[in-house]
Amino acid sequence: MHTSPHRPGAPRRTLTRRTALAAAVALLTAGGATLSTAGAAGAATATGLDDPHKKEIAMELVSSAENSSLDWKAQYQYIEDIGDGRGYTAGIIGFCSGTGDMLELVQHYTDMEPGNPLAKYLPALEQDNGTDSHAGLGSAFVSAWRTAAKDTVFQQAQDDERDDVYFDPAVAQAKADGLGTLGQFAYYDAMVMHGPGDDPVSFGGIRRTAMKKAKTPAQGGDETAYLNAYLDARKAAMLTEAAHDDTSRVDTEQRVFLDAGNLNLDPPLHWKTYGDSYEILTLP
């Protein structure tokens, strides 16, 4: 169970799985986002974030910021209201009862396993979506979530939602932009926190702001210069919301790797989030 006082506000996620996937497709087909030959060559020189070992690193990096722990698998059972106006925040990447993705997750879980401990709460989740209300949920729902978290089917459902809505679209877009593993992670981390939308402080808007300052490798630009512009845009987006005003996951994590020239996100990795120090010494 998460107990850290450092956890930032929940992501600005308001898209359903279907519309999030549509948004990702739109990004990939938008002008300037098509993967050029040069971009493809650049991305191919590094192991992608979808390599199982690098994906494990990504999960641990996100968990260090979201839950002040590298043990991301312990977060399947995590659930609490952190007082950010988005209702309950829960699971491995902070699914929220007020932003739609918790509803999507429980529906997916119920499609996989009808009669599960959370299925009866679908009407309440539908009613509370878009608000911070606990109506029809409360302590019984919290207990049911923790019970469900022991079910490997529910764990798989969380993995599915993470991949379908956040991880896979982020990695695909980063590869289309000609980015290596670090850039792919930077996109994924932003997708988790800000959501895959296209408004100025969602992932699409952050990327659009960065592209006004620097060309992506797929456009013939320098990868390090583009990632610096992207992290600048990400930090500016974070600072628009009080819940995200600690930007250490950019300043003392991603920027540290970038300044070291570690575009491949290779261990050993040493970083800090919210003042806490972490390290990954070898590939998981």
C-alpha distance (Angstrom), angle and dihedral (degrees) to the residues before:
residue distance angle dihedral
M1 . . .
H2 3.77 . .
T3 3.78 115.0 .
S4 3.80 103.6 157.8
P5 3.80 117.1 127.0
H6 3.80 90.0 -151.9
R7 3.77 98.7 71.5
P8 3.83 110.9 126.3
G9 3.77 125.7 -136.4
A10 3.78 118.5 -69.1
P11 3.79 120.3 -90.6
R12 3.78 121.1 -82.3
R13 3.80 90.9 -116.2
T14 3.76 117.5 154.3
L15 3.81 103.6 146.0
T16 3.77 125.5 101.0
R17 3.78 119.8 -129.5
R18 3.80 91.6 -99.9
T19 3.81 95.8 49.1
A20 3.79 92.2 41.0
L21 3.79 90.7 55.2
A22 3.80 89.7 47.1
A23 3.80 89.5 51.3
A24 3.79 90.5 51.5
V25 3.80 91.6 51.1
A26 3.79 89.6 49.2
L27 3.80 90.8 52.7
L28 3.77 92.0 49.6
T29 3.79 92.2 51.8
A30 3.81 96.4 40.9
G31 3.78 120.4 112.7
G32 3.79 113.3 -76.1
A33 3.79 93.8 13.8
T34 3.79 98.4 93.5
L35 3.77 112.0 112.2
S36 3.78 110.2 -110.6
T37 3.80 124.8 -152.0
A38 3.79 90.1 -105.7
G39 3.78 91.3 49.1
A40 3.79 92.0 48.8
A41 3.79 91.2 51.5
G42 3.81 91.5 49.4
A43 3.80 94.2 49.0
A44 3.80 91.6 46.0
T45 3.81 92.7 58.8
A46 3.79 91.8 70.5
T47 3.76 133.2 53.5
G48 3.78 106.8 -101.9
L49 3.78 125.2 -122.3
D50 3.80 88.6 -111.0
D51 3.80 89.5 68.6
P52 3.84 102.4 109.3
H53 3.81 93.7 -121.3
K54 3.79 94.1 48.4
K55 3.80 91.0 44.0
E56 3.80 89.0 55.6
I57 3.81 88.6 52.7
A58 3.81 89.2 50.9
M59 3.80 91.5 51.9
E60 3.81 91.1 50.5
L61 3.81 93.0 47.2
V62 3.80 92.1 51.6
S63 3.80 91.5 45.3
S64 3.80 90.9 53.1
A65 3.80 88.3 60.6
E66 3.80 99.8 34.4
N67 3.81 99.0 40.8
S68 3.82 107.6 10.2
S69 3.80 89.4 -117.9
L70 3.79 137.5 91.9
D71 3.80 90.2 -142.6
W72 3.79 96.8 93.8
K73 3.80 93.3 165.7
A74 3.81 89.6 64.4
Q75 3.80 87.5 64.5
Y76 3.82 97.3 71.6
Q77 3.83 85.9 90.7
Y78 3.81 96.9 42.2
I79 3.83 115.7 118.8
E80 3.79 133.6 153.1
D81 3.79 142.5 131.1
I82 3.80 104.5 -108.8
G83 3.79 92.3 -171.0
D84 3.79 98.1 -111.4
G85 3.80 96.7 125.5
R86 3.81 94.6 -103.1
G87 3.79 99.1 99.8
Y88 3.79 117.2 -130.0
T89 3.79 119.5 6.3
A90 3.79 113.6 -157.9
G91 3.78 149.4 156.2
I92 3.76 135.7 25.2
I93 3.80 97.4 -35.1
G94 3.78 102.7 19.0
F95 3.80 105.9 -91.4
C96 3.82 107.2 -161.3
S97 3.79 129.7 -143.2
G98 3.78 89.5 -148.4
T99 3.81 100.1 50.1
G100 3.79 104.9 50.9
D101 3.76 102.9 -110.5
M102 3.82 95.1 93.7
L103 3.79 88.6 53.2
E104 3.80 89.5 49.7
L105 3.79 90.8 48.8
V106 3.81 95.4 50.7
Q107 3.80 90.7 46.0
H108 3.80 90.0 51.8
Y109 3.80 90.5 47.8
T110 3.80 90.1 50.5
D111 3.80 91.2 49.6
M112 3.80 87.6 54.2
E113 3.81 96.4 41.9
P114 3.82 116.9 14.8
G115 3.78 114.3 -155.2
N116 3.80 94.3 31.5
P117 3.85 119.3 153.1
L118 3.83 92.8 -96.2
A119 3.80 100.4 44.0
K120 3.80 94.8 90.3
Y121 3.81 89.9 58.5
L122 3.80 95.0 62.3
P123 3.84 93.7 97.5
A124 3.82 90.7 51.4
L125 3.80 91.8 47.1
E126 3.79 89.4 51.4
Q127 3.79 90.7 49.3
D128 3.82 94.3 47.0
N129 3.80 96.1 43.8
G130 3.79 110.8 120.9
T131 3.81 93.1 22.9
D132 3.80 140.0 74.5
S133 3.81 91.6 -119.9
H134 3.80 123.9 133.3
A135 3.79 92.5 -164.2
G136 3.78 109.9 148.3
L137 3.80 91.2 4.7
G138 3.82 118.9 67.5
S139 3.80 126.9 124.1
A140 3.81 93.5 -23.6
F141 3.81 90.3 58.5
V142 3.80 91.4 46.8
S143 3.81 90.0 53.2
A144 3.81 91.5 46.2
W145 3.82 90.3 51.3
R146 3.79 91.6 53.5
T147 3.79 90.7 47.6
A148 3.81 91.5 49.4
A149 3.81 90.6 49.2
K150 3.80 88.8 69.8
D151 3.82 88.9 60.2
T152 3.80 112.4 93.3
V153 3.80 88.9 -148.6
F154 3.82 90.1 61.1
Q155 3.78 90.3 46.3
Q156 3.81 88.6 53.1
A157 3.81 90.1 48.4
Q158 3.81 89.8 54.8
D159 3.80 90.3 48.7
D160 3.81 90.2 49.3
E161 3.80 93.8 52.0
R162 3.78 91.8 46.0
D163 3.78 91.7 51.6
D164 3.80 99.9 39.2
V165 3.79 98.2 46.1
Y166 3.81 104.5 27.0
F167 3.80 119.3 8.8
D168 3.80 103.2 41.9
P169 3.84 96.3 43.3
A170 3.81 91.3 46.5
V171 3.80 93.9 50.1
A172 3.81 92.5 44.3
Q173 3.81 91.9 51.2
A174 3.81 92.3 46.6
K175 3.79 91.3 50.8
A176 3.81 89.7 48.3
D177 3.80 87.3 53.7
G178 3.81 90.2 51.9
L179 3.79 95.8 -111.5
G180 3.78 126.8 151.7
T181 3.79 128.1 -137.7
L182 3.82 98.2 -66.4
G183 3.80 91.4 50.1
Q184 3.77 90.4 48.0
F185 3.79 89.0 53.4
A186 3.81 92.1 47.6
Y187 3.80 88.9 55.1
Y188 3.80 92.9 46.8
D189 3.80 94.6 48.6
A190 3.81 90.3 51.1
M191 3.80 91.1 47.2
V192 3.82 90.0 54.1
M193 3.80 94.9 49.6
H194 3.80 102.8 33.9
G195 3.78 103.8 26.3
P196 3.82 130.1 -122.1
G197 3.80 96.3 -81.5
D198 3.78 129.0 120.3
D199 3.82 102.5 -125.5
P200 3.84 116.2 114.7
V201 3.82 95.4 -91.6
S202 3.81 98.2 40.0
F203 3.79 123.8 86.0
G204 3.81 94.9 -90.9
G205 3.78 92.7 50.5
I206 3.80 93.2 47.4
R207 3.79 90.5 51.5
R208 3.80 91.6 47.1
T209 3.81 91.0 51.8
A210 3.81 91.1 50.3
M211 3.81 92.1 49.8
K212 3.81 89.6 57.2
K213 3.81 88.3 60.5
A214 3.82 102.1 38.7
K215 3.79 140.0 9.6
T216 3.78 120.0 -111.7
P217 3.81 117.6 -119.7
A218 3.81 87.5 -106.4
Q219 3.81 87.3 59.8
G220 3.80 91.2 49.3
G221 3.79 96.5 -94.4
D222 3.79 130.7 135.4
E223 3.79 112.4 -92.2
T224 3.81 96.3 -141.1
A225 3.80 93.0 47.4
Y226 3.79 91.4 49.7
L227 3.81 93.6 47.4
N228 3.80 90.4 50.6
A229 3.81 88.8 53.2
Y230 3.80 90.1 46.4
L231 3.81 93.8 50.8
D232 3.82 89.6 47.6
A233 3.81 88.9 53.9
R234 3.80 91.7 45.3
K235 3.79 92.1 51.5
A236 3.81 91.8 48.8
A237 3.81 89.7 51.7
M238 3.79 91.5 50.1
L239 3.79 91.8 51.9
T240 3.80 91.9 59.0
E241 3.82 89.7 73.7
A242 3.80 125.7 54.4
A243 3.81 92.0 -142.0
H244 3.81 89.4 61.6
D245 3.80 100.2 39.8
D246 3.80 92.7 113.8
T247 3.80 100.1 81.6
S248 3.79 97.6 -179.8
R249 3.81 93.0 121.2
V250 3.81 84.4 67.8
D251 3.82 101.7 30.6
T252 3.80 102.3 41.9
E253 3.79 99.3 23.4
Q254 3.80 118.8 31.7
R255 3.81 96.1 23.2
V256 3.80 89.9 50.3
F257 3.81 90.7 56.5
L258 3.80 91.3 45.0
D259 3.81 94.3 48.8
A260 3.81 88.4 51.0
G261 3.81 89.5 54.8
N262 3.81 90.9 -118.6
L263 3.81 96.2 148.2
N264 3.79 88.8 152.0
L265 3.83 93.5 57.6
D266 3.78 90.3 -130.5
P267 3.81 121.6 170.3
P268 2.92 143.4 -83.4
L269 3.80 88.5 76.6
H270 3.79 123.4 176.0
W271 3.80 121.6 -177.6
K272 3.79 146.9 141.2
T273 3.79 133.3 -130.6
Y274 3.80 120.7 -173.4
G275 3.80 88.9 -9.7
D276 3.81 95.3 -56.3
S277 3.81 118.9 120.6
Y278 3.81 124.0 -132.6
E279 3.77 137.4 174.4
I280 3.78 140.2 -170.0
L281 3.79 108.4 -163.8
T282 3.81 101.9 -179.2
L283 3.77 139.0 13.7
P284 3.83 108.8 -76.0
